[in-house]
Amino acid sequence: FFEVTPCTLWKKPYYYKWVEGAFDKTDKKTGKPGFTEVLPIKHYYHRYTRSIFWELNDLIPFGNNPLYRYLFGWLGAPKIAFIKLFMTTAIRESVVTKHVVQDIVVPIDCMPGGLQLFHEEFEIYPLLVFPIRIYDHGDKQGFLRKPRKTDGVDGPDGQHPGKAWGMYVDLGAYGVPQRIRDKKSWNFEPALLRMEEWTRKIGGYQCFYTDFLLTRDEYKEMFDHKQYDKMRKKTGADEAFPEVYDKVRPELKVCDRNGRLKAKAN
């Protein structure tokens, strides 16, 4: 029988802390390094919810303390939308310029370069590293372009039988850059511009929910708009609704590269 670990219970350690300690665990029966545990599916899906990945440590430094977990852990993590509701413009700008929430999806063979770039520009640890498959859907590809390299083909029992796929990896950095923690200067603009340029160059993608400096043309270079533009025109949405770029572009002028450059020019 396997040990079942409901990792999102209020009294449990944060999942990422549990993972750190897992490297030193041994099998209870044999005493040898390694172990086997089962996470209930709902707990697996929400394994990073309680700690907001590892960002809650900056908001509540004692949140993973056993005493706090047992007495107050049931209160749960604050809801992100609720936090943003009471965010002033000054706080929002500080979150952008002195804090990092960035996610990029890149071909797996470009992972070493991505790790090096994240270290040089952000130096935030731990890092999120998730494997991702991107499938070749032919003429129904959607926003994500066909993988530049085929790493495999799904068999009859695969998610998409007979379809080729490329292996990618999601790199996520969440938190305060080390230079900010060391009370040194850190300029978010060149750091983000370098990351975005590198991501486009190697055929990667930047996640929509992050603060980005992409221009409209750069955004269309990163994401395939052919099917999207075709359907917008076919349904008349191009005259009725804004493009996805306008929906996800950060609202602050501090994140609007065109507006900021224009302001500087004036």
Disulfide bonds with the S-S distance in Angstrom:
none
